[in-house]
Amino acid sequence: MSEKGEVDLTGAKQNTGVWLVKVPKYLSQQWAKASGRGEVGKLRICKKGNQGKAEVSFTLNEELTVLEGLESKTATVPREHPFTMQSVGGQMLAVFTENSSDRIALEGVVVQRAECRPAVSESYMRLKRLQIEESSKPTRLSQQLEKAVTSNYKPVANHAYNLEYDRKKKEEGKRARADKQQVLDMLFSAFEKHQFYNIKDLVDITKQPVSYLKEILRDIGVYNVKGTHKNTWELKPEYRHYQGEEKTDE
């Protein structure tokens, strides 16, 4: 690396190919706990069938399955995570690194995209329930005072957080957007109870703008345009986990 501002292109000369993999948030948090302590799990790649299609899965080390931060409740992280392989398409993607000296280097060009998803199990569903319960807890609690407050206090006409909320309502309509992961948790919780929902019911459940909700639903759901469940949403096959799965009319 020479002068500041230049990029080390050694990786390009070596024609290094890298994978771009999307992983669940909880999995990346568990990996961070193992920083500097060795491997976090094992990656398994095998080919099946005449066409030799690769099947990829990741197994998390058992000592990293214990999840902390959920008060006294016990929860474990799923160990098995199959990959959903995706093509890079017409995009040119690359991976760069930056060290403490602000030096930037090209590590390689992305040759494969994939999404690491947990294998649906009882432990995973329990984990999702606990996360939803934690996220729904109120951030402010009322407290009874034993005696009157005698210190001078000047009431505020409108608090800063109220002004910020009003600003978001004006920008995004009647409903303020929540964090995408929080909306996904609410949707998965709803689809655990029923297989099909119309958009109005999902708006009532999540309290999100219709356009924002549909944007998220397109990633995880399928919209039925015909049959008994016409004009309703259901989860994509890879996300489904029902006690007694209903059948979709073709």
N, C-alpha and C positions, 0 to 999 in steps of 0.2 A: 504493500500500500504506500503510495507516495503522498502528495499534498492533500490537505483536507478538502473535501468536496468531490474527490474522484471516487470511483467505485471499483473495487477489486473484482475482476471478471474471470478469475481463475476457474470458478465453477462452470462457466460457460465453455471454456476451453476443454475441460474434462468431460463435458456433455453429461453432467450429473442429472439424473431424473429423480424427482421427489414426488411423494403423494401428498395431496391436500385433503385432510380428513376432518370432518366436523364431528365433535364429540359432545355429549351432554355436559352441562355445567358442573354437576356433582362429580363427574369423573375427572375433569381437569383439576378440581379442588383436591381430590384424593391424590392425584399425581403430584401436586405441589407439596404434599406432606412428605413424599419420599425423595424430595430433592437432595441429591448428593448421597443417597443411601442405597444406590444400586437400581436394579430393574423394577418396573412397576407392574409388569405382567408379560404375557407371551402372545405373540401374533402368529396365527396359524393360517397358512395359505395352501389350498389344495385344489386340484382340478378334477372335475367329474364330467362324465358324459363324453360322447364322441367328439363334440366340438371343443372340449377342453376348457369349459367355462370355469373361471376361478371362483372359489368360495373362500371368503376371508372372514376370520373371526378373531376377537381379542378376549383374552382371559385375564382378569385382574388378579393380582397377587392377593392371597387370602388375608394377609395382615393389613391390607388397605381397605377392607370391606366395612370396617366399623365406622359409622358416621357420627360425628360429634356436632353439638350445637343445637340439639332438639330437646333441651332441658333434660328431664330424667327418662324420657322415652327412648326405647331401644329401636334402632333401625340399622339395617345393613344394606350396603350397596350391592347390586347384582354383579356377579363375576363375569358372566358370559355376555358378550356384546357382538353379535353378527354385523358384518359390514354390508351396506347397500352400495353397490358400485355404480358410479356415474361416469359418463364420458366428459372429457375436457371440452369437447365441441370445437368451435372455431376460435376460442379464446387462447391468448398467449399469457400464461401466468407464471410467475417466478417467485422464489423465496429469497429474501435478503436478511442479513443479520447486521446488528450494530453493536460494537463493543463499547467499553467504558471510555474509549478515546474518540468516540463519535465516528469511528471508521465503519464504512458500509461495505459489505461483501456480498456477492451473488453466490448463494449456496447451490442453486440448481433450478431447473425448469420443471414445472408441474406436468407430469405425464399421466396422472390418474387422480380422479376425485372420488371421494367416498364419504358415506355418512355412517358413523358408529352408533348403533342403536341398542338399547338393552333388550335382552330376551325377556318377554313378558312372563312374570312369575309372581307368586304371592308376596315375596319379599319386596319386589319392585312396586307392586300396587300399594303395599303398606307404606313404603317410602314416600310415594306420591301423596297419599292421604295425609301423612304427617307434615309434609311440606306445605300442603294447602292449608292445614290447620294453623301452622305457624304464620303464614302470610296473611291470614284473615284476622289475627289477633289485633285489637285496637292499640294504636301507638300512644294514646292518651287515656288515662284512667282518672275517674273522679275520686276525691278524697275528702272525708269529713273533717272539718276543723274543730278542735276542742274549744277554741276561743276566737273572738273576732279579731280581724287583722286591723291593727291600729296605725300601721305605717301609712304614709301618704301614697296614694295610688291614683294616677290620672288615667281614666278610661281611654282606650284607643277607639276611634270611630270605626276603623276597619283594619284588621291585622294584615300583615304582609302576606301571610299564606292565603288569606281570603282573596286578596287582590290578585295574587298569582293564579289562583284557581279560576277567578272570573276572567282573567286574560286568556287562559287556555280554553275556557268555554266559548269565548267569542271567536277564537281562532279556529277551533275544531268543531264547533256546533254545540248542541246541548250536552253532549257527553265528552268528558276529558279522557284521552287515551291512557290506559294503564300500561305497565311494562309488558312486553310480548310474552315473556315466560310466565307471568302471572295469569295472563289471559289463557295461555295454553293449559296451565294447571286447572283453571276453571272449566275449560272445554272437556279435558280428559275426565274430570270428575263427573261432569254431566253425562258424558257418553258411557260411563260405567253403569249408569242407571237405565238409560234408554239408548236404543240403536239409532233412532231417527229423530231429527228435530227440524222444524222450520226456522227460518232466519229470525222471525219475530221472537220466538221463544228463547233463542240463543242470545239475542240482544237483551232481553229481560234478565237473563241469568248473568251475563257478563257486564252489563251496563256500559257497553262500548259502542262507538259510532259504527253504523252499518258498513261503511266502506272499509274501515280498518278491520272489522271483524271478518268480512269476506276475504280480505287479503290474507289473514292468518289461516282461515278455513281452507283456502286453496292449497296450502302446504300440507295439511294433514287430512283433509276430507274429500269426499266425492259428492257432487250435487246430482240428485236423481231427477231426470227430466221426463220419465215415464213410469208406468206401472202403479202399483198400489200406493207406493210411497213417493209419488210425484211431488216435486217442489220441496223436497226435504234434503237435509245434509246427513251424511253418515261418515264414519272414519274410513280412511284407506285401509286395505287389508292388513298392511304391516303394523297398524296401530290398534287393531280391534282386539278386544278381550272382554267377552261377555259371559255371564253366567249361563245363559241359554240363548245362543245367537239366533236372531230372527233371520229369515230368508228374504233376500231382495228379489222382487219380481223382475224377470227379464222382459 
